[in-house]
Amino acid sequence: MKKLVIQVVLFHGSQYLHALLRSLERQTFTDFEVLFYENSVDETELARVRVHLANFTCHYRLDIGEKNLGFSAHNILYQKTVSPYVFVLNQDAYLADDCLEKMVQALDNDKNIASATPLVMRWDEKPTDDIDSAGLEYLCLGMVRDLKRITSNPVWGVSGAVALYRRSSIEHVRDDRNLFDPQFFMYKEDVELAFRLHHAGFTSICVSETKAFHIRSIREEHGFWARIKAERKRPKHLRITAYKNQWRIYRMHWNDISFKDKIMTIKFELGRTLLFVLSIV
């Protein structure tokens, strides 16, 4: 059994694989295997993926889906192994050479740490100095966002784009052998899991001594109308999915938050709902 399993869900992501695979081959920590789940349901795309994997030197397995399961495909991969550490990695993310080593060391040194993230930087055709995520920041149940600055540990949670989880902590907060709640096709599944872990008293950290790089297809915009314009660049069904998942989180965890948190959430949700409505009309 490997100490660490890396899970990568693919959806028309073959163009990212060369850089992703090379970054995994260069890792200074090597006690891992990689599980891929091909979500595209496209023979041409699958052929491209196989070409890249043919020269991949790390131990790996490839599962081929019969339909697109979104990020809930991570649950299928999660159930296939018993490795104590689970590393969730987006197809469009790359790791510094010492990333796995530094993150595994952090969890080895503190058994209460349930999840960790490296300092995730934005990749825009080349590495940038812009922080994509240094963890998740919790303002209220209605507003959880990526930290864009390095803060002292612990952080509230970690982004699922590049995240290391302790399996025993996941099993403490879930009794269905899933990593993420299967209701979440994509968007906010990492936030829902972070809430469970934090509510159970576990710790999350940013291992800022090492980095990963993440490509964002849509830049984060500031200003109400700029955000509406940015949202309209995303496919409509994805905007609807994100909005529905936010309400799923409310239904699941509303009774777990304070009165003050509820008031703040209502305030943020009024703005979010207005933004959502204006983005789809």
KOLBAMI-98062 format. One record per residue (C-alpha): residue number from 1; residue in three letters; chain; x, y, z. Coordinates in Angstrom, 3 decimals, padded with zeros to 6 digits, always signed. Layout:
% KOLBAMI-98062
<pos: NUM&code: ALA&unit: A&x: X&y: Y&z: Z>
...
//
This chain:
% KOLBAMI-98062
<pos: 1&code: MET&unit: A&x: +000.000&y: +000.000&z: +000.000>
<pos: 2&code: LYS&unit: A&x: +001.258&y: +003.441&z: -000.918>
<pos: 3&code: LYS&unit: A&x: +001.292&y: +006.120&z: +001.758>
<pos: 4&code: LEU&unit: A&x: -000.356&y: +008.619&z: -000.582>
<pos: 5&code: VAL&unit: A&x: -002.843&y: +008.355&z: -003.422>
<pos: 6&code: ILE&unit: A&x: -003.203&y: +011.219&z: -005.907>
<pos: 7&code: GLN&unit: A&x: -006.638&y: +011.583&z: -007.502>
<pos: 8&code: VAL&unit: A&x: -007.070&y: +013.405&z: -010.811>
<pos: 9&code: VAL&unit: A&x: -010.450&y: +013.731&z: -012.531>
<pos: 10&code: LEU&unit: A&x: -010.059&y: +014.471&z: -016.246>
<pos: 11&code: PHE&unit: A&x: -012.555&y: +016.243&z: -018.486>
<pos: 12&code: HIS&unit: A&x: -011.186&y: +017.238&z: -021.889>
<pos: 13&code: GLY&unit: A&x: -007.929&y: +017.953&z: -020.096>
<pos: 14&code: SER&unit: A&x: -005.331&y: +016.219&z: -022.255>
<pos: 15&code: GLN&unit: A&x: -003.751&y: +019.577&z: -023.138>
<pos: 16&code: TYR&unit: A&x: -002.696&y: +019.966&z: -019.496>
<pos: 17&code: LEU&unit: A&x: -001.314&y: +016.477&z: -018.991>
<pos: 18&code: HIS&unit: A&x: +002.254&y: +016.968&z: -020.190>
<pos: 19&code: ALA&unit: A&x: +003.042&y: +019.578&z: -017.530>
<pos: 20&code: LEU&unit: A&x: +001.005&y: +017.792&z: -014.849>
<pos: 21&code: LEU&unit: A&x: +002.676&y: +014.423&z: -015.385>
<pos: 22&code: ARG&unit: A&x: +006.179&y: +015.870&z: -015.543>
<pos: 23&code: SER&unit: A&x: +005.594&y: +017.686&z: -012.240>
<pos: 24&code: LEU&unit: A&x: +004.560&y: +014.403&z: -010.610>
<pos: 25&code: GLU&unit: A&x: +007.598&y: +012.588&z: -011.999>
<pos: 26&code: ARG&unit: A&x: +009.890&y: +015.205&z: -010.444>
<pos: 27&code: GLN&unit: A&x: +008.514&y: +014.830&z: -006.905>
<pos: 28&code: THR&unit: A&x: +011.086&y: +014.251&z: -004.164>
<pos: 29&code: PHE&unit: A&x: +008.466&y: +012.181&z: -002.294>
<pos: 30&code: THR&unit: A&x: +007.781&y: +008.999&z: -004.235>
<pos: 31&code: ASP&unit: A&x: +005.603&y: +006.760&z: -002.040>
<pos: 32&code: PHE&unit: A&x: +002.454&y: +007.423&z: -004.064>
<pos: 33&code: GLU&unit: A&x: +000.259&y: +006.168&z: -006.865>
<pos: 34&code: VAL&unit: A&x: -001.921&y: +008.219&z: -009.190>
<pos: 35&code: LEU&unit: A&x: -005.545&y: +007.399&z: -009.979>
<pos: 36&code: PHE&unit: A&x: -007.080&y: +009.056&z: -013.028>
<pos: 37&code: TYR&unit: A&x: -010.778&y: +009.132&z: -013.860>
<pos: 38&code: GLU&unit: A&x: -011.565&y: +010.031&z: -017.474>
<pos: 39&code: ASN&unit: A&x: -014.888&y: +011.880&z: -017.497>
<pos: 40&code: SER&unit: A&x: -015.010&y: +013.082&z: -021.102>
<pos: 41&code: VAL&unit: A&x: -016.930&y: +010.148&z: -022.656>
<pos: 42&code: ASP&unit: A&x: -015.064&y: +010.928&z: -025.871>
<pos: 43&code: GLU&unit: A&x: -012.959&y: +008.329&z: -027.692>
<pos: 44&code: THR&unit: A&x: -010.744&y: +010.944&z: -029.345>
<pos: 45&code: GLU&unit: A&x: -009.981&y: +012.598&z: -026.008>
<pos: 46&code: LEU&unit: A&x: -009.378&y: +009.215&z: -024.387>
<pos: 47&code: ALA&unit: A&x: -006.851&y: +008.383&z: -027.104>
<pos: 48&code: ARG&unit: A&x: -004.995&y: +011.633&z: -026.379>
<pos: 49&code: VAL&unit: A&x: -004.933&y: +010.817&z: -022.670>
<pos: 50&code: ARG&unit: A&x: -003.533&y: +007.342&z: -023.357>
<pos: 51&code: VAL&unit: A&x: -000.735&y: +008.827&z: -025.481>
<pos: 52&code: HIS&unit: A&x: +000.369&y: +011.038&z: -022.585>
<pos: 53&code: LEU&unit: A&x: +000.115&y: +008.237&z: -020.023>
<pos: 54&code: ALA&unit: A&x: +002.118&y: +005.837&z: -022.188>
<pos: 55&code: ASN&unit: A&x: +005.321&y: +007.638&z: -021.168>
<pos: 56&code: PHE&unit: A&x: +004.317&y: +008.367&z: -017.560>
<pos: 57&code: THR&unit: A&x: +006.871&y: +006.758&z: -015.239>
<pos: 58&code: CYS&unit: A&x: +004.896&y: +006.875&z: -011.966>
<pos: 59&code: HIS&unit: A&x: +002.614&y: +004.068&z: -010.825>
<pos: 60&code: TYR&unit: A&x: -000.899&y: +004.870&z: -012.032>
<pos: 61&code: ARG&unit: A&x: -004.336&y: +003.534&z: -012.897>
<pos: 62&code: LEU&unit: A&x: -006.865&y: +004.930&z: -015.360>
<pos: 63&code: ASP&unit: A&x: -010.614&y: +004.528&z: -014.877>
<pos: 64&code: ILE&unit: A&x: -012.871&y: +005.344&z: -017.826>
<pos: 65&code: GLY&unit: A&x: -016.327&y: +006.659&z: -017.045>
<pos: 66&code: GLU&unit: A&x: -019.432&y: +005.793&z: -019.040>
<pos: 67&code: LYS&unit: A&x: -020.877&y: +009.231&z: -018.264>
<pos: 68&code: ASN&unit: A&x: -019.608&y: +012.531&z: -016.926>
<pos: 69&code: LEU&unit: A&x: -019.802&y: +012.392&z: -013.124>
<pos: 70&code: GLY&unit: A&x: -018.156&y: +015.754&z: -012.527>
<pos: 71&code: PHE&unit: A&x: -016.002&y: +016.029&z: -009.435>
<pos: 72&code: SER&unit: A&x: -018.105&y: +013.400&z: -007.685>
<pos: 73&code: ALA&unit: A&x: -015.943&y: +010.960&z: -009.679>
<pos: 74&code: HIS&unit: A&x: -013.425&y: +011.541&z: -006.890>
<pos: 75&code: ASN&unit: A&x: -015.656&y: +009.338&z: -004.732>
<pos: 76&code: ILE&unit: A&x: -015.150&y: +006.378&z: -007.067>
<pos: 77&code: LEU&unit: A&x: -011.373&y: +006.816&z: -006.897>
<pos: 78&code: TYR&unit: A&x: -011.458&y: +007.367&z: -003.128>
<pos: 79&code: GLN&unit: A&x: -013.226&y: +004.046&z: -002.578>
<pos: 80&code: LYS&unit: A&x: -010.580&y: +002.110&z: -004.511>
<pos: 81&code: THR&unit: A&x: -007.731&y: +002.641&z: -002.036>
<pos: 82&code: VAL&unit: A&x: -007.012&y: +002.700&z: +001.682>
<pos: 83&code: SER&unit: A&x: -003.941&y: +004.950&z: +001.616>
<pos: 84&code: PRO&unit: A&x: -003.787&y: +007.130&z: +004.750>
<pos: 85&code: TYR&unit: A&x: -003.325&y: +010.321&z: +002.709>
<pos: 86&code: VAL&unit: A&x: -005.441&y: +011.414&z: -000.264>
<pos: 87&code: PHE&unit: A&x: -004.229&y: +014.182&z: -002.567>
<pos: 88&code: VAL&unit: A&x: -006.866&y: +015.788&z: -004.797>
<pos: 89&code: LEU&unit: A&x: -005.373&y: +017.513&z: -007.823>
<pos: 90&code: ASN&unit: A&x: -007.046&y: +019.427&z: -010.642>
<pos: 91&code: GLN&unit: A&x: -006.062&y: +018.494&z: -014.181>
<pos: 92&code: ASP&unit: A&x: -004.853&y: +022.071&z: -014.762>
<pos: 93&code: ALA&unit: A&x: -002.538&y: +022.282&z: -011.756>
<pos: 94&code: TYR&unit: A&x: +001.190&y: +021.602&z: -011.410>
<pos: 95&code: LEU&unit: A&x: +003.349&y: +020.964&z: -008.348>
<pos: 96&code: ALA&unit: A&x: +006.738&y: +022.224&z: -007.238>
<pos: 97&code: ASP&unit: A&x: +009.238&y: +019.377&z: -006.911>
<pos: 98&code: ASP&unit: A&x: +009.091&y: +019.290&z: -003.094>
<pos: 99&code: CYS&unit: A&x: +005.333&y: +019.818&z: -002.814>
<pos: 100&code: LEU&unit: A&x: +004.282&y: +016.318&z: -001.783>
<pos: 101&code: GLU&unit: A&x: +007.257&y: +015.915&z: +000.542>
<pos: 102&code: LYS&unit: A&x: +006.560&y: +019.132&z: +002.453>
<pos: 103&code: MET&unit: A&x: +002.835&y: +018.487&z: +002.731>
<pos: 104&code: VAL&unit: A&x: +003.174&y: +014.892&z: +003.892>
<pos: 105&code: GLN&unit: A&x: +005.701&y: +016.003&z: +006.508>
<pos: 106&code: ALA&unit: A&x: +003.217&y: +018.559&z: +007.811>
<pos: 107&code: LEU&unit: A&x: +000.496&y: +015.956&z: +008.328>
<pos: 108&code: ASP&unit: A&x: +002.958&y: +013.456&z: +009.791>
<pos: 109&code: ASN&unit: A&x: +003.971&y: +016.031&z: +012.402>
<pos: 110&code: ASP&unit: A&x: +000.443&y: +016.871&z: +013.612>
<pos: 111&code: LYS&unit: A&x: -002.255&y: +014.203&z: +013.753>
<pos: 112&code: ASN&unit: A&x: -005.027&y: +016.792&z: +014.180>
<pos: 113&code: ILE&unit: A&x: -004.393&y: +018.268&z: +010.727>
<pos: 114&code: ALA&unit: A&x: -007.143&y: +016.955&z: +008.460>
<pos: 115&code: SER&unit: A&x: -006.305&y: +018.879&z: +005.299>
<pos: 116&code: ALA&unit: A&x: -003.520&y: +020.963&z: +003.825>
<pos: 117&code: THR&unit: A&x: -002.780&y: +023.021&z: +000.761>
<pos: 118&code: PRO&unit: A&x: +000.466&y: +024.333&z: -000.653>
<pos: 119&code: LEU&unit: A&x: +000.651&y: +027.994&z: -001.594>
<pos: 120&code: VAL&unit: A&x: -001.258&y: +027.827&z: -004.869>
<pos: 121&code: MET&unit: A&x: -000.133&y: +030.422&z: -007.396>
<pos: 122&code: ARG&unit: A&x: -001.893&y: +031.444&z: -010.572>
<pos: 123&code: TRP&unit: A&x: -000.482&y: +030.125&z: -013.848>
<pos: 124&code: ASP&unit: A&x: -001.056&y: +032.332&z: -016.892>
<pos: 125&code: GLU&unit: A&x: +000.997&y: +030.691&z: -019.670>
<pos: 126&code: LYS&unit: A&x: +003.858&y: +030.869&z: -017.168>
<pos: 127&code: PRO&unit: A&x: +004.188&y: +031.070&z: -013.362>
<pos: 128&code: THR&unit: A&x: +002.959&y: +034.342&z: -011.865>
<pos: 129&code: ASP&unit: A&x: +003.342&y: +036.010&z: -008.477>
<pos: 130&code: ASP&unit: A&x: -000.441&y: +036.131&z: -007.979>
<pos: 131&code: ILE&unit: A&x: -001.769&y: +033.915&z: -005.195>
<pos: 132&code: ASP&unit: A&x: -004.641&y: +031.739&z: -006.388>
<pos: 133&code: SER&unit: A&x: -005.314&y: +030.211&z: -002.966>
<pos: 134&code: ALA&unit: A&x: -003.566&y: +030.058&z: +000.396>
<pos: 135&code: GLY&unit: A&x: -006.530&y: +028.223&z: +001.889>
<pos: 136&code: LEU&unit: A&x: -010.181&y: +029.062&z: +002.387>
<pos: 137&code: GLU&unit: A&x: -011.394&y: +032.018&z: +004.426>
<pos: 138&code: TYR&unit: A&x: -014.748&y: +031.762&z: +006.225>
<pos: 139&code: LEU&unit: A&x: -016.731&y: +034.955&z: +006.699>
<pos: 140&code: CYS&unit: A&x: -020.073&y: +033.206&z: +007.133>
<pos: 141&code: LEU&unit: A&x: -021.866&y: +030.224&z: +005.640>
<pos: 142&code: GLY&unit: A&x: -022.834&y: +032.414&z: +002.703>
<pos: 143&code: MET&unit: A&x: -019.305&y: +033.666&z: +002.006>
<pos: 144&code: VAL&unit: A&x: -016.334&y: +031.328&z: +001.857>
<pos: 145&code: ARG&unit: A&x: -013.533&y: +032.463&z: -000.432>
<pos: 146&code: ASP&unit: A&x: -009.957&y: +031.718&z: -001.393>
<pos: 147&code: LEU&unit: A&x: -007.352&y: +033.486&z: +000.692>
<pos: 148&code: LYS&unit: A&x: -005.255&y: +035.698&z: -001.568>
<pos: 149&code: ARG&unit: A&x: -002.574&y: +036.285&z: +001.060>
<pos: 150&code: ILE&unit: A&x: -000.399&y: +034.204&z: +003.361>
<pos: 151&code: THR&unit: A&x: -001.784&y: +034.114&z: +006.903>
<pos: 152&code: SER&unit: A&x: -000.773&y: +032.330&z: +010.057>
<pos: 153&code: ASN&unit: A&x: -001.992&y: +028.746&z: +010.421>
<pos: 154&code: PRO&unit: A&x: -004.480&y: +027.267&z: +010.875>
<pos: 155&code: VAL&unit: A&x: -006.709&y: +028.281&z: +007.982>
<pos: 156&code: TRP&unit: A&x: -010.432&y: +027.515&z: +007.929>
<pos: 157&code: GLY&unit: A&x: -010.207&y: +025.037&z: +005.044>
<pos: 158&code: VAL&unit: A&x: -008.514&y: +024.273&z: +001.733>
<pos: 159&code: SER&unit: A&x: -009.455&y: +024.567&z: -001.924>
<pos: 160&code: GLY&unit: A&x: -010.125&y: +021.288&z: -003.693>
<pos: 161&code: ALA&unit: A&x: -007.972&y: +022.323&z: -006.654>
<pos: 162&code: VAL&unit: A&x: -004.837&y: +021.192&z: -004.799>
<pos: 163&code: ALA&unit: A&x: -005.608&y: +019.543&z: -001.464>
<pos: 164&code: LEU&unit: A&x: -004.146&y: +016.876&z: +000.797>
<pos: 165&code: TYR&unit: A&x: -006.616&y: +015.078&z: +003.089>
<pos: 166&code: ARG&unit: A&x: -006.109&y: +012.644&z: +005.951>
<pos: 167&code: ARG&unit: A&x: -008.338&y: +009.643&z: +005.292>
<pos: 168&code: SER&unit: A&x: -009.084&y: +008.976&z: +008.967>
<pos: 169&code: SER&unit: A&x: -010.402&y: +012.531&z: +009.344>
<pos: 170&code: ILE&unit: A&x: -012.633&y: +012.128&z: +006.288>
<pos: 171&code: GLU&unit: A&x: -014.022&y: +008.890&z: +007.699>
<pos: 172&code: HIS&unit: A&x: -014.729&y: +010.674&z: +010.984>
<pos: 173&code: VAL&unit: A&x: -017.039&y: +013.195&z: +009.294>
<pos: 174&code: ARG&unit: A&x: -018.509&y: +010.927&z: +006.591>
<pos: 175&code: ASP&unit: A&x: -020.024&y: +007.464&z: +007.079>
<pos: 176&code: ASP&unit: A&x: -020.728&y: +006.607&z: +003.427>
<pos: 177&code: ARG&unit: A&x: -017.157&y: +005.980&z: +002.198>
<pos: 178&code: ASN&unit: A&x: -017.268&y: +009.077&z: +000.026>
<pos: 179&code: LEU&unit: A&x: -014.747&y: +011.888&z: -000.060>
<pos: 180&code: PHE&unit: A&x: -017.171&y: +014.582&z: -001.209>
<pos: 181&code: ASP&unit: A&x: -020.933&y: +014.689&z: -000.823>
<pos: 182&code: PRO&unit: A&x: -022.260&y: +012.887&z: -003.938>
<pos: 183&code: GLN&unit: A&x: -024.987&y: +015.527&z: -004.422>
<pos: 184&code: PHE&unit: A&x: -022.292&y: +017.955&z: -005.634>
<pos: 185&code: PHE&unit: A&x: -021.555&y: +017.401&z: -009.324>
<pos: 186&code: MET&unit: A&x: -019.073&y: +020.267&z: -009.261>
<pos: 187&code: TYR&unit: A&x: -018.549&y: +023.540&z: -007.378>
<pos: 188&code: LYS&unit: A&x: -018.453&y: +023.943&z: -003.606>
<pos: 189&code: GLU&unit: A&x: -017.924&y: +020.264&z: -002.793>
<pos: 190&code: ASP&unit: A&x: -014.624&y: +021.299&z: -001.196>
<pos: 191&code: VAL&unit: A&x: -016.338&y: +024.025&z: +000.859>
<pos: 192&code: GLU&unit: A&x: -018.933&y: +021.570&z: +002.165>
<pos: 193&code: LEU&unit: A&x: -016.210&y: +019.122&z: +003.203>
<pos: 194&code: ALA&unit: A&x: -014.179&y: +021.925&z: +004.800>
<pos: 195&code: PHE&unit: A&x: -017.217&y: +022.889&z: +006.883>
<pos: 196&code: ARG&unit: A&x: -017.597&y: +019.307&z: +008.123>
<pos: 197&code: LEU&unit: A&x: -013.933&y: +019.022&z: +009.078>
<pos: 198&code: HIS&unit: A&x: -013.813&y: +022.412&z: +010.795>
<pos: 199&code: HIS&unit: A&x: -017.082&y: +021.781&z: +012.654>
<pos: 200&code: ALA&unit: A&x: -015.653&y: +018.467&z: +013.914>
<pos: 201&code: GLY&unit: A&x: -012.652&y: +020.268&z: +015.423>
<pos: 202&code: PHE&unit: A&x: -009.996&y: +019.305&z: +012.896>
<pos: 203&code: THR&unit: A&x: -007.276&y: +021.661&z: +011.673>
<pos: 204&code: SER&unit: A&x: -006.420&y: +022.793&z: +008.147>
<pos: 205&code: ILE&unit: A&x: -003.182&y: +024.495&z: +007.123>
<pos: 206&code: CYS&unit: A&x: -001.395&y: +026.163&z: +004.245>
<pos: 207&code: VAL&unit: A&x: +002.118&y: +024.789&z: +003.752>
<pos: 208&code: SER&unit: A&x: +003.450&y: +028.031&z: +002.311>
<pos: 209&code: GLU&unit: A&x: +007.022&y: +026.695&z: +002.103>
<pos: 210&code: THR&unit: A&x: +006.063&y: +024.924&z: -001.108>
<pos: 211&code: LYS&unit: A&x: +003.978&y: +025.851&z: -004.129>
<pos: 212&code: ALA&unit: A&x: +001.587&y: +024.605&z: -006.756>
<pos: 213&code: PHE&unit: A&x: +000.381&y: +026.419&z: -009.846>
<pos: 214&code: HIS&unit: A&x: -003.194&y: +026.545&z: -011.105>
<pos: 215&code: ILE&unit: A&x: -004.658&y: +027.765&z: -014.379>
<pos: 216&code: ARG&unit: A&x: -007.876&y: +029.754&z: -013.945>
<pos: 217&code: SER&unit: A&x: -009.966&y: +030.000&z: -017.095>
<pos: 218&code: ILE&unit: A&x: -011.885&y: +033.025&z: -015.765>
<pos: 219&code: ARG&unit: A&x: -010.228&y: +035.791&z: -013.804>
<pos: 220&code: GLU&unit: A&x: -011.773&y: +037.005&z: -010.587>
<pos: 221&code: GLU&unit: A&x: -013.302&y: +040.429&z: -011.116>
<pos: 222&code: HIS&unit: A&x: -014.054&y: +043.198&z: -008.636>
<pos: 223&code: GLY&unit: A&x: -017.016&y: +045.496&z: -008.898>
<pos: 224&code: PHE&unit: A&x: -020.641&y: +044.452&z: -009.342>
<pos: 225&code: TRP&unit: A&x: -021.004&y: +044.894&z: -013.109>
<pos: 226&code: ALA&unit: A&x: -017.541&y: +043.490&z: -013.810>
<pos: 227&code: ARG&unit: A&x: -018.503&y: +040.358&z: -011.871>
<pos: 228&code: ILE&unit: A&x: -021.715&y: +040.005&z: -013.872>
<pos: 229&code: LYS&unit: A&x: -019.725&y: +040.267&z: -017.103>
<pos: 230&code: ALA&unit: A&x: -017.244&y: +037.662&z: -015.854>
<pos: 231&code: GLU&unit: A&x: -020.033&y: +035.300&z: -014.772>
<pos: 232&code: ARG&unit: A&x: -021.604&y: +035.461&z: -018.219>
<pos: 233&code: LYS&unit: A&x: -018.410&y: +034.006&z: -019.667>
<pos: 234&code: ARG&unit: A&x: -019.161&y: +030.767&z: -017.836>
<pos: 235&code: PRO&unit: A&x: -021.685&y: +028.359&z: -019.396>
<pos: 236&code: LYS&unit: A&x: -025.164&y: +028.987&z: -018.029>
<pos: 237&code: HIS&unit: A&x: -025.609&y: +025.451&z: -016.681>
<pos: 238&code: LEU&unit: A&x: -022.435&y: +025.840&z: -014.602>
<pos: 239&code: ARG&unit: A&x: -023.693&y: +029.090&z: -013.083>
<pos: 240&code: ILE&unit: A&x: -026.930&y: +027.347&z: -012.167>
<pos: 241&code: THR&unit: A&x: -025.029&y: +024.400&z: -010.666>
<pos: 242&code: ALA&unit: A&x: -022.910&y: +026.680&z: -008.472>
<pos: 243&code: TYR&unit: A&x: -026.000&y: +028.553&z: -007.276>
<pos: 244&code: LYS&unit: A&x: -027.889&y: +025.347&z: -006.447>
<pos: 245&code: ASN&unit: A&x: -024.918&y: +023.955&z: -004.550>
<pos: 246&code: GLN&unit: A&x: -024.731&y: +027.055&z: -002.383>
<pos: 247&code: TRP&unit: A&x: -028.328&y: +026.406&z: -001.344>
<pos: 248&code: ARG&unit: A&x: -027.499&y: +022.753&z: -000.706>
<pos: 249&code: ILE&unit: A&x: -024.892&y: +023.931&z: +001.788>
<pos: 250&code: TYR&unit: A&x: -027.506&y: +026.102&z: +003.504>
<pos: 251&code: ARG&unit: A&x: -029.915&y: +023.170&z: +003.825>
<pos: 252&code: MET&unit: A&x: -027.207&y: +020.879&z: +005.173>
<pos: 253&code: HIS&unit: A&x: -025.564&y: +023.212&z: +007.686>
<pos: 254&code: TRP&unit: A&x: -027.997&y: +026.027&z: +008.548>
<pos: 255&code: ASN&unit: A&x: -028.723&y: +024.591&z: +011.988>
<pos: 256&code: ASP&unit: A&x: -024.994&y: +024.356&z: +012.756>
<pos: 257&code: ILE&unit: A&x: -024.269&y: +028.090&z: +012.581>
<pos: 258&code: SER&unit: A&x: -024.831&y: +030.969&z: +014.985>
<pos: 259&code: PHE&unit: A&x: -027.532&y: +033.634&z: +014.759>
<pos: 260&code: LYS&unit: A&x: -024.892&y: +036.215&z: +013.757>
<pos: 261&code: ASP&unit: A&x: -023.644&y: +033.894&z: +011.015>
<pos: 262&code: LYS&unit: A&x: -027.202&y: +033.521&z: +009.711>
<pos: 263&code: ILE&unit: A&x: -027.714&y: +037.288&z: +009.521>
<pos: 264&code: MET&unit: A&x: -024.435&y: +037.741&z: +007.632>
<pos: 265&code: THR&unit: A&x: -025.315&y: +034.866&z: +005.314>
<pos: 266&code: ILE&unit: A&x: -028.691&y: +036.397&z: +004.456>
<pos: 267&code: LYS&unit: A&x: -026.945&y: +039.668&z: +003.635>
<pos: 268&code: PHE&unit: A&x: -024.396&y: +038.013&z: +001.344>
<pos: 269&code: GLU&unit: A&x: -027.013&y: +035.775&z: -000.260>
<pos: 270&code: LEU&unit: A&x: -029.185&y: +038.708&z: -001.280>
<pos: 271&code: GLY&unit: A&x: -026.248&y: +040.089&z: -003.261>
<pos: 272&code: ARG&unit: A&x: -025.345&y: +036.680&z: -004.690>
<pos: 273&code: THR&unit: A&x: -028.901&y: +035.992&z: -005.815>
<pos: 274&code: LEU&unit: A&x: -029.130&y: +039.376&z: -007.521>
<pos: 275&code: LEU&unit: A&x: -025.809&y: +038.717&z: -009.261>
<pos: 276&code: PHE&unit: A&x: -027.009&y: +035.277&z: -010.341>
<pos: 277&code: VAL&unit: A&x: -030.314&y: +036.550&z: -011.734>
<pos: 278&code: LEU&unit: A&x: -028.638&y: +039.354&z: -013.675>
<pos: 279&code: SER&unit: A&x: -026.037&y: +036.954&z: -015.069>
<pos: 280&code: ILE&unit: A&x: -028.599&y: +034.617&z: -016.629>
<pos: 281&code: VAL&unit: A&x: -031.097&y: +037.116&z: -018.053>
//
